[in-house]
């Protein structure tokens, strides 16, 4: 799992770390990164989608 997470593009990895691991609110992430809340939501969604694909390739089903 950690290996798949480290393979995410930096813009997804940063947002996913803040939202999914550190459980920061989207509005705080948006403010800290200078992006909109919609952009935060989209990046989290895309990060999760990429993680699922990478884990599936490794034979790990969520």
C-alpha positions in Angstrom: 0.0 0.0 0.0 2.7 2.5 1.0 4.6 1.7 -2.3 1.5 2.4 -4.4 0.9 5.6 -2.4 4.5 6.9 -3.0 3.9 6.3 -6.8 1.1 8.9 -6.9 1.9 12.2 -8.6 3.0 14.8 -6.1 -0.2 16.9 -6.4 -2.3 13.9 -5.6 0.0 12.6 -2.9 0.0 15.8 -1.0 -3.8 16.3 -1.0 -4.4 12.6 -0.3 -2.0 12.7 2.7 -3.7 15.7 4.2 -7.3 14.5 3.6 -7.0 10.8 4.1 -4.2 10.2 6.5 -4.1 13.5 8.5 -7.9 13.9 8.2 -7.6 17.7 7.6 -10.9 19.4 6.4 -11.0 20.2 2.7 -11.4 23.9 3.3 -8.1 24.0 5.3 -6.3 22.0 2.7 -7.6 24.3 0.0 -6.4 27.4 2.0 -3.0 25.9 2.7 -2.4 24.9 -0.9 -4.0 27.9 -2.5 -6.5 25.9 -4.5 -10.3 25.6 -4.4 -12.3 23.1 -2.4 -13.5 21.6 -5.6 -9.9 21.1 -6.7 -9.2 19.4 -3.4 -12.2 17.0 -3.8 -11.2 16.2 -7.4 -7.6 15.5 -6.4 -8.6 13.2 -3.6 -11.0 11.4 -5.9 -8.3 10.9 -8.5 -5.8 9.8 -6.0 -8.1 7.2 -4.6 -8.9 6.0 -8.2 -5.2 5.7 -9.0 -4.5 3.9 -5.7 -7.3 1.3 -6.5 -5.8 0.7 -9.9 -2.3 0.3 -8.6 -3.4 -2.0 -5.8 -5.5 -4.1 -8.2 -2.4 -4.6 -10.4 -0.7 -5.9 -7.2 -3.5 -8.3 -6.6 -4.9 -6.4 -3.7 -8.7 -5.7 -3.9 -10.1 -3.0 -1.7 
